[in-house]
Amino acid sequence: MISSSPSDTPRLVTVFGGGGFIGRYVCEALLKSGARVRVAQRNPKQAFFLQPLGGMSQLDIVRADVAQPLSVAAAVTGADAVINLVAIMGGKMDLVNSRGAAHVAEAAHAAGATTLVHISAIGADPDAASHYSRSKGHGETAVRAAFPAATIIRPSLVFGAEDLLTNRFAGLLAMLPIYPVIAPKTRFQPVYVRDLAQAIAAATLDPAHRGKTYEIGGPEVMTMRELTRQIGVAAGQSTQLVDMPDFAADLMSRLGFLPGAPLTRDQWISLQSDNVVAAHADGLAAFGIDPVPLSAVAPDWLGRFREGGRFSRRSTSLSKS
């Protein structure tokens, strides 16, 4: 649990995207610290499940769209700290990941907030090959221009019970006798969502983190093949893994799909680069967090994919390779 004294706990934290996968854990950590939380969500109903986590008058949910500056300005009114978790990986990425980030930073500055935490991504770069990474890079630039003391956090892949990563992979492994692994040698450093959320909350509550950039990864660096294999083990699947040739994956990305698992051209371009914490970058250690490995927690939610469901005996054997 995050420790903070009443004097240094922000009176009000606005969290854009607080009803999302990462946001729910960030809000939980903030509420446990004693902070008041205002969740700014394009569809407020998506955040209603958070209500039991807060005490009396501790949680508020408002409608806001990062693409609409007026709604953003209203959502940060009176906030001491602002967190922006909103991002998309397709569609109007420049509007949401770049201009939306600028709208939040500009509004936070105008409202007199003392803290802004912007969630970016490892690989964010205005000159990146992929549209997603470019949009995140431009977003970082816009945030720094509008709010120089902003804290920027760049996570690798994020896993947790509600994710679209391990659950999707496990579902496909359960359906297919042979699983084609795309970009099998690309490396990742997946991080547990609760660890990431604790870091985001700490960056919000502790002024010592202002103006810094952090890259957040878990305790293990693994290739796509190794990641798929670990998910298979956690889900109790023995599906045979076969590396897909790059030329085949490249062709499918040009067509815009892979049967059962969408693969866009931009995603394929992103997969050409490793997604790991840079050497000498500050990470979870700066927050005093001991990262949780995938194998320690994934069986808890992937057990439903095992024969007999989550109450069946877990196997410690490795999937067929």
Number of C-alpha atoms within 10 A of each C-alpha: 9 15 12 15 9 11 7 11 21 24 16 23 29 28 28 28 27 28 26 16 18 23 24 21 22 27 30 19 22 27 19 16 20 20 22 24 26 22 28 29 23 19 15 16 12 14 21 13 10 19 13 9 14 19 12 8 8 16 20 17 23 18 16 23 21 28 20 15 18 13 19 23 20 15 28 28 16 15 22 20 24 29 30 23 22 24 22 14 16 12 9 12 19 21 18 23 27 25 22 25 31 26 25 31 31 20 24 29 21 14 18 14 22 18 27 28 27 27 22 27 23 22 24 20 20 18 12 16 14 21 22 28 25 21 29 31 23 21 29 27 18 21 27 19 14 19 23 16 19 28 25 25 23 21 25 23 19 23 24 21 17 13 13 12 15 25 21 14 18 25 17 17 25 20 13 13 12 15 19 16 18 20 20 21 17 18 20 23 22 24 24 24 25 20 21 27 20 23 25 27 23 23 25 27 24 17 15 10 20 19 16 15 19 24 22 30 27 27 16 16 17 20 18 20 21 18 21 21 25 22 25 29 26 28 31 29 25 18 20 16 21 15 15 14 13 14 9 11 20 18 14 18 19 14 12 15 15 13 7 11 10 12 19 19 20 18 17 21 17 19 19 15 16 19 23 23 22 14 7 7 12 16 22 21 11 12 18 11 13 11 18 17 16 22 12 9 15 21 23 15 16 23 21 18 21 22 15 10 14 17 11 12 12 16 14 9 11 14 20 14 13
